[in-house]
Amino acid sequence: METENNIALTQDAQEVPAVESAPEQEEEQRADNRDEIFIKGLFEAVLFMSNEPLPVSFFVKKFSIDPTQARIMLDSLLDDYEERDGGIHMVEVSNGFQFVTRARYADQIRTALGFRKKDRLTKGMLETLSIIVYKQPITMAEIDELRGVSSRMMVAGLMKRNLVKPVGRKDMPGRPLLYGTTDEFLRYFGLNRISDLPKLSEIKEFTITGDGESV
């Protein structure tokens, strides 16, 4: 009888799943939190040292981390710096992430450190760039046709600033060069990707009033 009771107790013990004690669960949670803090700090340090925007794929490849976790960490950093509202903030630009200074301090930084202000784009350059942005890839002849004047000097100036570049050749007699925008163009205008730009139809709706007059 005693043996049967012992067997029954043994079977009952096998059927009851092992439950982690509260201290063990808390220790595991603390370890997970430490890992997250370390990874977040690592991402922050790497971004601080980089002169170029770094995409999510960079962190996934270099640190063997899950893409979803990498994105969560980067988004968390974005929120941290946005809430802090200090002199430096983190932005998502040119398909990556980068630390930049706040625009409100630009003049003081240039004066203090002797940075030269960037030359502004001329009206002709902006007009040419707009055509390339919305029509790319596009040939020089097609740009000229849309503007009604020669755009060679404008395109040369935009290339010098690394805002546009040759992206191939058109399959037609003479195989003329095709032009498109660069990653520097995205950084220059604070864009993450070309699709962030408003559609031409939206621009037209904004610039034309109900009675057909430009505003």
QUIHUFEN-V16147 format. One line per field, one symbol per residue. burial: # if it has 16 or more other ideal C-beta (glycine too) atoms within 10 Angstrom, else .. A space follows every 50 residues. Layout:
burial: ???
//
This chain:
burial: ......................................##..##..#... ..####.###....#....#..##..#...........###########. ....................#...#.###.###...####.###.#.... #..##.##..#.###...........######..####..##....#... ...............
//
